[in-house]
Amino acid sequence: MSRKSLPLYALSVFEVAARHQSFTRAANELFITQGAVSKQIGQLEDSLGYPLFHRYARSLRLTAQGSLLLGYVQRGFKVISQGVDAAASLAVPLCIKAPSCVVRWLLPVLQQFFRQAPEWPVQLAGVHEHAVSFAREDVDLAIVYKPQKAIAGNETLLLVEQLTPVIAPQLLAKTGQPLQQVADLQHYPLLHPSHDRRDWRQWLACRGGGAVEYRGGTVFDTLDQAMNAALQGCGVTLGDVNLLRQELAEGLLLAPYMPPWLSGYAYALALRPDEKRPGVLALNAFLLDQMSAGTRTGGMADDHGQ
C-alpha cells in the first residue's frame, strides 16, 4: 500500500479500538458513535484485505494480523507526534535571559543572528538579577554576572568587567572643572550603580583616591541605569568600557581615567546542562563566535590577568 493511500484516520480509530478492545469505549474516547467506529474498522479491513478483530457477541479480540499491525501503528503515530512537536518547537522563540546592562551589546548581536537564522526567533528577557536556575526558570540560555573565578562548567566567559569613570561631555563643559586627578571628582555628582556603593569605594581605593567623598550622590538599581543617567549628563558613574564601546567611540561619553579597573567580575554565557535542541545550540554557538570575534578586534572579553 502506497503512502498516499494509507487510511491514517482509520488507522487511528483502529489503534483506539484495539487499545480498549471495545468499539463502544473507542467511540467515547473519540467523541463519535459506536457505529462510526465500526464503519471505519470495516473499511480499513476491506482496504487491507484481512480482518483485524474477532467479533463476538459481547467482546472483541485482535486477530494475529491485527495484533501485529497494532505495534507498528502505535510506534508510527508516536514518531509522527514527535515530529509534529519538534516542528512546532521551531516556532517557539528561544528565550535568553540577560542583565539589562548587557542588552546594549546583546541586541545587535541577536539581530544579526535573526538575519542568519530566521527560523529560530529569539525572545530576550532583560532582568536585574545576575544568576539563573534552569530547574526553576523557563529560559534556554542566560548571561550571568559573577566573579570570574566562579564561572561554572556549563558557562563560558563573554565579557570581563572593566570599569572606569565616564562623563557626558556636556556636563564636563558646563561644570568647567577638568578631570585630570582623581581628586577632581569631588567637583561632580557621583552616580552609584549599586546600593552599597562598592564600585566607587573599590575604584577609589585602587586609584589612591581615599580623600574623595563617595558616599553621596544618586543610587541606582543597576549599572545600566547609572550609565544611562551619565549619558544624560546627571553625573559621573563607573561604566563598563565593553558595554559602552559605541558611546565612547562616538564621543557621547568620555573616560578621563583610563586604563579601566578590572573588578574581578565577568559576564558568562550559561547553557542548560545536557542541552540538545538545535536552535538553542545554534544560538549558543553564534554568541560564542561573536565573543571570539570581539576578542580578535578588542571589543569583547580579553585576557587581562586578575
WOMO-V320081 format. One record per residue. N is the residue number from 0. NEAR is the number of other ideal C-beta (glycine too) atoms within 8 Angstrom. Layout:
n = <N | N>
near = <NEAR | NEAR>
//
This chain:
n = <0 | 1 | 2 | 3 | 4 | 5 | 6 | 7 | 8 | 9 | 10 | 11 | 12 | 13 | 14 | 15 | 16 | 17 | 18 | 19 | 20 | 21 | 22 | 23 | 24 | 25 | 26 | 27 | 28 | 29 | 30 | 31 | 32 | 33 | 34 | 35 | 36 | 37 | 38 | 39 | 40 | 41 | 42 | 43 | 44 | 45 | 46 | 47 | 48 | 49 | 50 | 51 | 52 | 53 | 54 | 55 | 56 | 57 | 58 | 59 | 60 | 61 | 62 | 63 | 64 | 65 | 66 | 67 | 68 | 69 | 70 | 71 | 72 | 73 | 74 | 75 | 76 | 77 | 78 | 79 | 80 | 81 | 82 | 83 | 84 | 85 | 86 | 87 | 88 | 89 | 90 | 91 | 92 | 93 | 94 | 95 | 96 | 97 | 98 | 99 | 100 | 101 | 102 | 103 | 104 | 105 | 106 | 107 | 108 | 109 | 110 | 111 | 112 | 113 | 114 | 115 | 116 | 117 | 118 | 119 | 120 | 121 | 122 | 123 | 124 | 125 | 126 | 127 | 128 | 129 | 130 | 131 | 132 | 133 | 134 | 135 | 136 | 137 | 138 | 139 | 140 | 141 | 142 | 143 | 144 | 145 | 146 | 147 | 148 | 149 | 150 | 151 | 152 | 153 | 154 | 155 | 156 | 157 | 158 | 159 | 160 | 161 | 162 | 163 | 164 | 165 | 166 | 167 | 168 | 169 | 170 | 171 | 172 | 173 | 174 | 175 | 176 | 177 | 178 | 179 | 180 | 181 | 182 | 183 | 184 | 185 | 186 | 187 | 188 | 189 | 190 | 191 | 192 | 193 | 194 | 195 | 196 | 197 | 198 | 199 | 200 | 201 | 202 | 203 | 204 | 205 | 206 | 207 | 208 | 209 | 210 | 211 | 212 | 213 | 214 | 215 | 216 | 217 | 218 | 219 | 220 | 221 | 222 | 223 | 224 | 225 | 226 | 227 | 228 | 229 | 230 | 231 | 232 | 233 | 234 | 235 | 236 | 237 | 238 | 239 | 240 | 241 | 242 | 243 | 244 | 245 | 246 | 247 | 248 | 249 | 250 | 251 | 252 | 253 | 254 | 255 | 256 | 257 | 258 | 259 | 260 | 261 | 262 | 263 | 264 | 265 | 266 | 267 | 268 | 269 | 270 | 271 | 272 | 273 | 274 | 275 | 276 | 277 | 278 | 279 | 280 | 281 | 282 | 283 | 284 | 285 | 286 | 287 | 288 | 289 | 290 | 291 | 292 | 293 | 294 | 295 | 296 | 297 | 298 | 299 | 300 | 301 | 302 | 303 | 304 | 305>
near = <5 | 5 | 4 | 4 | 7 | 8 | 9 | 6 | 7 | 12 | 12 | 9 | 14 | 16 | 12 | 11 | 15 | 12 | 8 | 9 | 9 | 9 | 11 | 7 | 8 | 14 | 13 | 7 | 8 | 9 | 5 | 6 | 6 | 8 | 6 | 9 | 15 | 9 | 8 | 12 | 15 | 8 | 10 | 14 | 11 | 7 | 10 | 10 | 5 | 7 | 8 | 14 | 12 | 8 | 4 | 7 | 3 | 3 | 7 | 11 | 8 | 12 | 11 | 6 | 10 | 13 | 9 | 8 | 11 | 13 | 8 | 8 | 11 | 9 | 8 | 8 | 11 | 8 | 8 | 8 | 8 | 8 | 8 | 8 | 8 | 8 | 8 | 8 | 9 | 9 | 6 | 6 | 6 | 13 | 12 | 16 | 11 | 13 | 16 | 11 | 11 | 12 | 12 | 10 | 11 | 12 | 9 | 7 | 11 | 11 | 8 | 9 | 13 | 11 | 6 | 7 | 10 | 7 | 5 | 12 | 8 | 12 | 8 | 11 | 9 | 7 | 8 | 6 | 5 | 6 | 6 | 9 | 6 | 10 | 4 | 4 | 9 | 3 | 11 | 11 | 16 | 12 | 15 | 11 | 9 | 11 | 7 | 11 | 6 | 6 | 10 | 7 | 3 | 7 | 11 | 9 | 12 | 12 | 14 | 11 | 13 | 12 | 12 | 14 | 13 | 15 | 14 | 12 | 10 | 7 | 13 | 12 | 7 | 7 | 8 | 4 | 8 | 5 | 12 | 5 | 4 | 10 | 8 | 11 | 12 | 7 | 6 | 13 | 9 | 12 | 14 | 14 | 12 | 10 | 6 | 4 | 11 | 7 | 12 | 11 | 9 | 10 | 14 | 13 | 9 | 7 | 9 | 7 | 11 | 6 | 4 | 10 | 5 | 10 | 5 | 6 | 10 | 9 | 7 | 12 | 5 | 11 | 13 | 11 | 11 | 15 | 16 | 8 | 13 | 17 | 10 | 7 | 9 | 9 | 14 | 13 | 14 | 11 | 16 | 13 | 13 | 13 | 13 | 14 | 10 | 7 | 10 | 13 | 6 | 6 | 7 | 8 | 14 | 10 | 13 | 8 | 8 | 7 | 3 | 10 | 10 | 9 | 9 | 8 | 8 | 14 | 12 | 13 | 14 | 13 | 11 | 10 | 6 | 4 | 10 | 4 | 8 | 5 | 13 | 13 | 10 | 10 | 16 | 12 | 8 | 12 | 13 | 10 | 8 | 11 | 15 | 9 | 9 | 11 | 11 | 6 | 7 | 6 | 7 | 13 | 11 | 7 | 3 | 7 | 3 | 6>
//
